[in-house]
């Protein structure tokens, strides 16, 4: 395996791990219809550095 293929595999693995992490975080949020049923509005927050 050459260096280019090794780098590509490493980046692919990192991308897949990031996607799994984001999916796990998103699964923790309530569904929009559940938020609306409770009369709550989701926060509209923009992060600023």
mmCIF file as Biopython writes it, N, C-alpha, C and O atoms, coordinates in Angstrom:
data_model
#
loop_
_atom_site.group_PDB
_atom_site.id
_atom_site.type_symbol
_atom_site.label_atom_id
_atom_site.label_alt_id
_atom_site.label_comp_id
_atom_site.label_asym_id
_atom_site.label_entity_id
_atom_site.label_seq_id
_atom_site.pdbx_PDB_ins_code
_atom_site.Cartn_x
_atom_site.Cartn_y
_atom_site.Cartn_z
_atom_site.occupancy
_atom_site.B_iso_or_equiv
_atom_site.auth_seq_id
_atom_site.auth_asym_id
_atom_site.pdbx_PDB_model_num
ATOM 1   N N  . UNK A ? 1  ? 0.859   -1.175 0.000  1.0 0.0 1  A 1 
ATOM 2   C CA . UNK A ? 1  ? 0.000   0.000  0.000  1.0 0.0 1  A 1 
ATOM 3   C C  . UNK A ? 1  ? 0.906   1.239  0.000  1.0 0.0 1  A 1 
ATOM 4   O O  . UNK A ? 1  ? 1.807   1.353  0.832  1.0 0.0 1  A 1 
ATOM 5   N N  . UNK A ? 2  ? 0.670   2.135  -0.908 1.0 0.0 2  A 1 
ATOM 6   C CA . UNK A ? 2  ? 1.500   3.327  -0.976 1.0 0.0 2  A 1 
ATOM 7   C C  . UNK A ? 2  ? 1.015   4.397  0.006  1.0 0.0 2  A 1 
ATOM 8   O O  . UNK A ? 2  ? -0.046  4.262  0.616  1.0 0.0 2  A 1 
ATOM 9   N N  . UNK A ? 3  ? 1.796   5.442  0.144  1.0 0.0 3  A 1 
ATOM 10  C CA . UNK A ? 3  ? 1.499   6.494  1.111  1.0 0.0 3  A 1 
ATOM 11  C C  . UNK A ? 3  ? 0.191   7.205  0.781  1.0 0.0 3  A 1 
ATOM 12  O O  . UNK A ? 3  ? -0.562  7.568  1.684  1.0 0.0 3  A 1 
ATOM 13  N N  . UNK A ? 4  ? -0.081  7.405  -0.493 1.0 0.0 4  A 1 
ATOM 14  C CA . UNK A ? 4  ? -1.311  8.096  -0.886 1.0 0.0 4  A 1 
ATOM 15  C C  . UNK A ? 4  ? -2.544  7.285  -0.488 1.0 0.0 4  A 1 
ATOM 16  O O  . UNK A ? 4  ? -3.512  7.838  0.034  1.0 0.0 4  A 1 
ATOM 17  N N  . UNK A ? 5  ? -2.508  5.989  -0.732 1.0 0.0 5  A 1 
ATOM 18  C CA . UNK A ? 5  ? -3.629  5.117  -0.367 1.0 0.0 5  A 1 
ATOM 19  C C  . UNK A ? 5  ? -3.777  5.055  1.158  1.0 0.0 5  A 1 
ATOM 20  O O  . UNK A ? 5  ? -4.892  5.050  1.679  1.0 0.0 5  A 1 
ATOM 21  N N  . UNK A ? 6  ? -2.656  5.009  1.858  1.0 0.0 6  A 1 
ATOM 22  C CA . UNK A ? 6  ? -2.690  4.979  3.315  1.0 0.0 6  A 1 
ATOM 23  C C  . UNK A ? 6  ? -3.317  6.252  3.874  1.0 0.0 6  A 1 
ATOM 24  O O  . UNK A ? 6  ? -4.131  6.190  4.796  1.0 0.0 6  A 1 
ATOM 25  N N  . UNK A ? 7  ? -2.945  7.399  3.324  1.0 0.0 7  A 1 
ATOM 26  C CA . UNK A ? 7  ? -3.527  8.666  3.745  1.0 0.0 7  A 1 
ATOM 27  C C  . UNK A ? 7  ? -5.017  8.706  3.429  1.0 0.0 7  A 1 
ATOM 28  O O  . UNK A ? 7  ? -5.816  9.140  4.259  1.0 0.0 7  A 1 
ATOM 29  N N  . UNK A ? 8  ? -5.394  8.260  2.242  1.0 0.0 8  A 1 
ATOM 30  C CA . UNK A ? 8  ? -6.804  8.241  1.856  1.0 0.0 8  A 1 
ATOM 31  C C  . UNK A ? 8  ? -7.616  7.372  2.820  1.0 0.0 8  A 1 
ATOM 32  O O  . UNK A ? 8  ? -8.711  7.754  3.232  1.0 0.0 8  A 1 
ATOM 33  N N  . UNK A ? 9  ? -7.078  6.205  3.176  1.0 0.0 9  A 1 
ATOM 34  C CA . UNK A ? 9  ? -7.779  5.327  4.114  1.0 0.0 9  A 1 
ATOM 35  C C  . UNK A ? 9  ? -7.918  5.977  5.484  1.0 0.0 9  A 1 
ATOM 36  O O  . UNK A ? 9  ? -8.971  5.886  6.115  1.0 0.0 9  A 1 
ATOM 37  N N  . UNK A ? 10 ? -6.855  6.632  5.943  1.0 0.0 10 A 1 
ATOM 38  C CA . UNK A ? 10 ? -6.908  7.296  7.240  1.0 0.0 10 A 1 
ATOM 39  C C  . UNK A ? 10 ? -7.952  8.404  7.236  1.0 0.0 10 A 1 
ATOM 40  O O  . UNK A ? 10 ? -8.720  8.536  8.189  1.0 0.0 10 A 1 
ATOM 41  N N  . UNK A ? 11 ? -7.987  9.200  6.174  1.0 0.0 11 A 1 
ATOM 42  C CA . UNK A ? 11 ? -8.973  10.280 6.083  1.0 0.0 11 A 1 
ATOM 43  C C  . UNK A ? 11 ? -10.387 9.741  5.964  1.0 0.0 11 A 1 
ATOM 44  O O  . UNK A ? 11 ? -11.313 10.300 6.551  1.0 0.0 11 A 1 
ATOM 45  N N  . UNK A ? 12 ? -10.567 8.664  5.214  1.0 0.0 12 A 1 
ATOM 46  C CA . UNK A ? 12 ? -11.884 8.042  5.107  1.0 0.0 12 A 1 
ATOM 47  C C  . UNK A ? 12 ? -12.363 7.545  6.466  1.0 0.0 12 A 1 
ATOM 48  O O  . UNK A ? 12 ? -13.533 7.701  6.817  1.0 0.0 12 A 1 
ATOM 49  N N  . UNK A ? 13 ? -11.453 6.948  7.224  1.0 0.0 13 A 1 
ATOM 50  C CA . UNK A ? 13 ? -11.816 6.457  8.555  1.0 0.0 13 A 1 
ATOM 51  C C  . UNK A ? 13 ? -12.179 7.601  9.490  1.0 0.0 13 A 1 
ATOM 52  O O  . UNK A ? 13 ? -13.119 7.494  10.278 1.0 0.0 13 A 1 
ATOM 53  N N  . UNK A ? 14 ? -11.431 8.696  9.400  1.0 0.0 14 A 1 
ATOM 54  C CA . UNK A ? 14 ? -11.741 9.869  10.236 1.0 0.0 14 A 1 
ATOM 55  C C  . UNK A ? 14 ? -13.093 10.462 9.857  1.0 0.0 14 A 1 
ATOM 56  O O  . UNK A ? 14 ? -13.866 10.852 10.732 1.0 0.0 14 A 1 
ATOM 57  N N  . UNK A ? 15 ? -13.381 10.532 8.568  1.0 0.0 15 A 1 
ATOM 58  C CA . UNK A ? 15 ? -14.661 11.054 8.113  1.0 0.0 15 A 1 
ATOM 59  C C  . UNK A ? 15 ? -15.805 10.180 8.596  1.0 0.0 15 A 1 
ATOM 60  O O  . UNK A ? 15 ? -16.827 10.692 9.052  1.0 0.0 15 A 1 
ATOM 61  N N  . UNK A ? 16 ? -15.646 8.882  8.503  1.0 0.0 16 A 1 
ATOM 62  C CA . UNK A ? 16 ? -16.685 7.949  8.960  1.0 0.0 16 A 1 
ATOM 63  C C  . UNK A ? 16 ? -16.900 8.086  10.470 1.0 0.0 16 A 1 
ATOM 64  O O  . UNK A ? 16 ? -18.039 8.068  10.937 1.0 0.0 16 A 1 
ATOM 65  N N  . UNK A ? 17 ? -15.817 8.224  11.229 1.0 0.0 17 A 1 
ATOM 66  C CA . UNK A ? 17 ? -15.942 8.387  12.677 1.0 0.0 17 A 1 
ATOM 67  C C  . UNK A ? 17 ? -16.652 9.689  13.020 1.0 0.0 17 A 1 
ATOM 68  O O  . UNK A ? 17 ? -17.470 9.727  13.939 1.0 0.0 17 A 1 
ATOM 69  N N  . UNK A ? 18 ? -16.349 10.747 12.294 1.0 0.0 18 A 1 
ATOM 70  C CA . UNK A ? 18 ? -17.014 12.033 12.519 1.0 0.0 18 A 1 
ATOM 71  C C  . UNK A ? 18 ? -18.505 11.937 12.201 1.0 0.0 18 A 1 
ATOM 72  O O  . UNK A ? 18 ? -19.335 12.475 12.932 1.0 0.0 18 A 1 
ATOM 73  N N  . UNK A ? 19 ? -18.834 11.262 11.126 1.0 0.0 19 A 1 
ATOM 74  C CA . UNK A ? 19 ? -20.243 11.100 10.752 1.0 0.0 19 A 1 
ATOM 75  C C  . UNK A ? 19 ? -20.995 10.308 11.819 1.0 0.0 19 A 1 
ATOM 76  O O  . UNK A ? 19 ? -22.135 10.636 12.146 1.0 0.0 19 A 1 
ATOM 77  N N  . UNK A ? 20 ? -20.360 9.263  12.364 1.0 0.0 20 A 1 
ATOM 78  C CA . UNK A ? 20 ? -21.008 8.490  13.437 1.0 0.0 20 A 1 
ATOM 79  C C  . UNK A ? 20 ? -21.199 9.341  14.683 1.0 0.0 20 A 1 
ATOM 80  O O  . UNK A ? 20 ? -22.223 9.237  15.357 1.0 0.0 20 A 1 
ATOM 81  N N  . UNK A ? 21 ? -20.207 10.191 14.994 1.0 0.0 21 A 1 
ATOM 82  C CA . UNK A ? 21 ? -20.314 11.054 16.156 1.0 0.0 21 A 1 
ATOM 83  C C  . UNK A ? 21 ? -21.465 12.040 15.997 1.0 0.0 21 A 1 
ATOM 84  O O  . UNK A ? 21 ? -22.254 12.225 16.924 1.0 0.0 21 A 1 
ATOM 85  N N  . UNK A ? 22 ? -21.569 12.669 14.836 1.0 0.0 22 A 1 
ATOM 86  C CA . UNK A ? 22 ? -22.641 13.635 14.582 1.0 0.0 22 A 1 
ATOM 87  C C  . UNK A ? 22 ? -23.999 12.936 14.621 1.0 0.0 22 A 1 
ATOM 88  O O  . UNK A ? 22 ? -24.956 13.481 15.171 1.0 0.0 22 A 1 
ATOM 89  N N  . UNK A ? 23 ? -24.093 11.747 14.050 1.0 0.0 23 A 1 
ATOM 90  C CA . UNK A ? 23 ? -25.355 11.000 14.078 1.0 0.0 23 A 1 
ATOM 91  C C  . UNK A ? 23 ? -25.754 10.680 15.511 1.0 0.0 23 A 1 
ATOM 92  O O  . UNK A ? 23 ? -26.931 10.759 15.864 1.0 0.0 23 A 1 
ATOM 93  N N  . UNK A ? 24 ? -24.781 10.322 16.335 1.0 0.0 24 A 1 
ATOM 94  C CA . UNK A ? 24 ? -25.076 10.047 17.741 1.0 0.0 24 A 1 
ATOM 95  C C  . UNK A ? 24 ? -25.557 11.283 18.474 1.0 0.0 24 A 1 
ATOM 96  O O  . UNK A ? 24 ? -26.473 11.205 19.293 1.0 0.0 24 A 1 
ATOM 97  N N  . UNK A ? 25 ? -24.946 12.426 18.189 1.0 0.0 25 A 1 
ATOM 98  C CA . UNK A ? 25 ? -25.385 13.670 18.812 1.0 0.0 25 A 1 
ATOM 99  C C  . UNK A ? 25 ? -26.790 14.052 18.355 1.0 0.0 25 A 1 
ATOM 100 O O  . UNK A ? 25 ? -27.623 14.474 19.158 1.0 0.0 25 A 1 
ATOM 101 N N  . UNK A ? 26 ? -27.037 13.900 17.072 1.0 0.0 26 A 1 
ATOM 102 C CA . UNK A ? 26 ? -28.361 14.248 16.541 1.0 0.0 26 A 1 
ATOM 103 C C  . UNK A ? 26 ? -29.448 13.339 17.117 1.0 0.0 26 A 1 
ATOM 104 O O  . UNK A ? 26 ? -30.583 13.776 17.310 1.0 0.0 26 A 1 
ATOM 105 N N  . UNK A ? 27 ? -29.113 12.099 17.387 1.0 0.0 27 A 1 
ATOM 106 C CA . UNK A ? 27 ? -30.090 11.157 17.942 1.0 0.0 27 A 1 
ATOM 107 C C  . UNK A ? 27 ? -30.521 11.568 19.353 1.0 0.0 27 A 1 
ATOM 108 O O  . UNK A ? 27 ? -31.575 11.143 19.827 1.0 0.0 27 A 1 
ATOM 109 N N  . UNK A ? 28 ? -29.719 12.383 20.016 1.0 0.0 28 A 1 
ATOM 110 C CA . UNK A ? 28 ? -30.054 12.819 21.364 1.0 0.0 28 A 1 
ATOM 111 C C  . UNK A ? 28 ? -31.056 13.968 21.383 1.0 0.0 28 A 1 
ATOM 112 O O  . UNK A ? 28 ? -31.668 14.231 22.418 1.0 0.0 28 A 1 
ATOM 113 N N  . UNK A ? 29 ? -31.232 14.652 20.265 1.0 0.0 29 A 1 
ATOM 114 C CA . UNK A ? 29 ? -32.172 15.759 20.203 1.0 0.0 29 A 1 
ATOM 115 C C  . UNK A ? 29 ? -33.595 15.237 20.063 1.0 0.0 29 A 1 
ATOM 116 O O  . UNK A ? 29 ? -33.823 14.226 19.399 1.0 0.0 29 A 1 
ATOM 117 N N  . UNK A ? 30 ? -34.557 15.920 20.685 1.0 0.0 30 A 1 
ATOM 118 C CA . UNK A ? 30 ? -35.948 15.508 20.490 1.0 0.0 30 A 1 
ATOM 119 C C  . UNK A ? 30 ? -36.406 15.803 19.061 1.0 0.0 30 A 1 
ATOM 120 O O  . UNK A ? 30 ? -35.857 16.672 18.384 1.0 0.0 30 A 1 
ATOM 121 N N  . UNK A ? 31 ? -37.404 15.074 18.628 1.0 0.0 31 A 1 
ATOM 122 C CA . UNK A ? 31 ? -37.964 15.291 17.301 1.0 0.0 31 A 1 
ATOM 123 C C  . UNK A ? 31 ? -38.675 16.644 17.260 1.0 0.0 31 A 1 
ATOM 124 O O  . UNK A ? 31 ? -39.238 17.067 18.270 1.0 0.0 31 A 1 
ATOM 125 N N  . UNK A ? 32 ? -38.663 17.334 16.111 1.0 0.0 32 A 1 
ATOM 126 C CA . UNK A ? 32 ? -39.311 18.658 16.025 1.0 0.0 32 A 1 
ATOM 127 C C  . UNK A ? 32 ? -40.780 18.641 16.430 1.0 0.0 32 A 1 
ATOM 128 O O  . UNK A ? 32 ? -41.247 19.581 17.074 1.0 0.0 32 A 1 
ATOM 129 N N  . UNK A ? 33 ? -41.515 17.599 16.068 1.0 0.0 33 A 1 
ATOM 130 C CA . UNK A ? 33 ? -42.932 17.557 16.433 1.0 0.0 33 A 1 
ATOM 131 C C  . UNK A ? 33 ? -43.110 17.424 17.943 1.0 0.0 33 A 1 
ATOM 132 O O  . UNK A ? 33 ? -44.107 17.902 18.484 1.0 0.0 33 A 1 
ATOM 133 N N  . UNK A ? 34 ? -42.161 16.783 18.639 1.0 0.0 34 A 1 
ATOM 134 C CA . UNK A ? 34 ? -42.230 16.681 20.092 1.0 0.0 34 A 1 
ATOM 135 C C  . UNK A ? 34 ? -41.975 18.037 20.744 1.0 0.0 34 A 1 
ATOM 136 O O  . UNK A ? 34 ? -42.595 18.375 21.752 1.0 0.0 34 A 1 
ATOM 137 N N  . UNK A ? 35 ? -41.066 18.805 20.167 1.0 0.0 35 A 1 
ATOM 138 C CA . UNK A ? 35 ? -40.791 20.144 20.686 1.0 0.0 35 A 1 
ATOM 139 C C  . UNK A ? 35 ? -42.019 21.022 20.518 1.0 0.0 35 A 1 
ATOM 140 O O  . UNK A ? 35 ? -42.405 21.737 21.442 1.0 0.0 35 A 1 
ATOM 141 N N  . UNK A ? 36 ? -42.635 20.969 19.339 1.0 0.0 36 A 1 
ATOM 142 C CA . UNK A ? 36 ? -43.811 21.789 19.061 1.0 0.0 36 A 1 
ATOM 143 C C  . UNK A ? 36 ? -44.993 21.379 19.941 1.0 0.0 36 A 1 
ATOM 144 O O  . UNK A ? 36 ? -45.770 22.236 20.361 1.0 0.0 36 A 1 
ATOM 145 N N  . UNK A ? 37 ? -45.140 20.088 20.225 1.0 0.0 37 A 1 
ATOM 146 C CA . UNK A ? 37 ? -46.253 19.600 21.040 1.0 0.0 37 A 1 
ATOM 147 C C  . UNK A ? 37 ? -46.154 20.119 22.468 1.0 0.0 37 A 1 
ATOM 148 O O  . UNK A ? 37 ? -47.175 20.310 23.128 1.0 0.0 37 A 1 
ATOM 149 N N  . UNK A ? 38 ? -44.948 20.348 22.948 1.0 0.0 38 A 1 
ATOM 150 C CA . UNK A ? 38 ? -44.755 20.858 24.307 1.0 0.0 38 A 1 
ATOM 151 C C  . UNK A ? 38 ? -44.846 22.372 24.376 1.0 0.0 38 A 1 
ATOM 152 O O  . UNK A ? 38 ? -44.784 22.946 25.463 1.0 0.0 38 A 1 
ATOM 153 N N  . UNK A ? 39 ? -44.991 23.018 23.242 1.0 0.0 39 A 1 
ATOM 154 C CA . UNK A ? 39 ? -45.074 24.471 23.214 1.0 0.0 39 A 1 
ATOM 155 C C  . UNK A ? 39 ? -43.722 25.154 23.332 1.0 0.0 39 A 1 
ATOM 156 O O  . UNK A ? 39 ? -43.653 26.377 23.458 1.0 0.0 39 A 1 
ATOM 157 N N  . UNK A ? 40 ? -42.663 24.386 23.292 1.0 0.0 40 A 1 
ATOM 158 C CA . UNK A ? 40 ? -41.319 24.957 23.369 1.0 0.0 40 A 1 
ATOM 159 C C  . UNK A ? 40 ? -40.812 25.282 21.974 1.0 0.0 40 A 1 
ATOM 160 O O  . UNK A ? 40 ? -41.159 24.622 20.994 1.0 0.0 40 A 1 
ATOM 161 N N  . UNK A ? 41 ? -40.001 26.293 21.909 1.0 0.0 41 A 1 
ATOM 162 C CA . UNK A ? 41 ? -39.341 26.628 20.648 1.0 0.0 41 A 1 
ATOM 163 C C  . UNK A ? 41 ? -37.872 26.310 20.783 1.0 0.0 41 A 1 
ATOM 164 O O  . UNK A ? 41 ? -37.273 26.615 21.815 1.0 0.0 41 A 1 
ATOM 165 N N  . UNK A ? 42 ? -37.272 25.707 19.774 1.0 0.0 42 A 1 
ATOM 166 C CA . UNK A ? 42 ? -35.831 25.430 19.857 1.0 0.0 42 A 1 
ATOM 167 C C  . UNK A ? 42 ? -35.032 26.731 19.859 1.0 0.0 42 A 1 
ATOM 168 O O  . UNK A ? 42 ? -35.454 27.736 19.287 1.0 0.0 42 A 1 
ATOM 169 N N  . UNK A ? 43 ? -33.886 26.693 20.503 1.0 0.0 43 A 1 
ATOM 170 C CA . UNK A ? 43 ? -33.021 27.861 20.528 1.0 0.0 43 A 1 
ATOM 171 C C  . UNK A ? 43 ? -32.438 28.106 19.146 1.0 0.0 43 A 1 
ATOM 172 O O  . UNK A ? 43 ? -32.105 27.170 18.418 1.0 0.0 43 A 1 
ATOM 173 N N  . UNK A ? 44 ? -32.323 29.358 18.805 1.0 0.0 44 A 1 
ATOM 174 C CA . UNK A ? 44 ? -31.690 29.752 17.549 1.0 0.0 44 A 1 
ATOM 175 C C  . UNK A ? 44 ? -30.398 30.462 17.922 1.0 0.0 44 A 1 
ATOM 176 O O  . UNK A ? 44 ? -30.377 31.678 18.112 1.0 0.0 44 A 1 
ATOM 177 N N  . UNK A ? 45 ? -29.335 29.700 18.025 1.0 0.0 45 A 1 
ATOM 178 C CA . UNK A ? 45 ? -28.080 30.240 18.519 1.0 0.0 45 A 1 
ATOM 179 C C  . UNK A ? 45 ? -27.013 30.103 17.449 1.0 0.0 45 A 1 
ATOM 180 O O  . UNK A ? 45 ? -26.852 29.046 16.839 1.0 0.0 45 A 1 
ATOM 181 N N  . UNK A ? 46 ? -26.291 31.184 17.232 1.0 0.0 46 A 1 
ATOM 182 C CA . UNK A ? 46 ? -25.169 31.171 16.300 1.0 0.0 46 A 1 
ATOM 183 C C  . UNK A ? 46 ? -23.895 31.316 17.123 1.0 0.0 46 A 1 
ATOM 184 O O  . UNK A ? 46 ? -23.748 32.260 17.899 1.0 0.0 46 A 1 
ATOM 185 N N  . UNK A ? 47 ? -22.995 30.387 16.947 1.0 0.0 47 A 1 
ATOM 186 C CA . UNK A ? 47 ? -21.744 30.456 17.692 1.0 0.0 47 A 1 
ATOM 187 C C  . UNK A ? 47 ? -20.828 31.506 17.085 1.0 0.0 47 A 1 
ATOM 188 O O  . UNK A ? 47 ? -20.726 31.644 15.867 1.0 0.0 47 A 1 
ATOM 189 N N  . UNK A ? 48 ? -20.179 32.228 17.953 1.0 0.0 48 A 1 
ATOM 190 C CA . UNK A ? 48 ? -19.240 33.251 17.493 1.0 0.0 48 A 1 
ATOM 191 C C  . UNK A ? 48 ? -17.920 33.031 18.193 1.0 0.0 48 A 1 
ATOM 192 O O  . UNK A ? 48 ? -17.872 32.778 19.397 1.0 0.0 48 A 1 
ATOM 193 N N  . UNK A ? 49 ? -16.866 33.128 17.440 1.0 0.0 49 A 1 
ATOM 194 C CA . UNK A ? 49 ? -15.531 32.992 18.045 1.0 0.0 49 A 1 
ATOM 195 C C  . UNK A ? 49 ? -15.054 34.331 18.557 1.0 0.0 49 A 1 
ATOM 196 O O  . UNK A ? 49 ? -13.954 34.428 19.099 1.0 0.0 49 A 1 
#
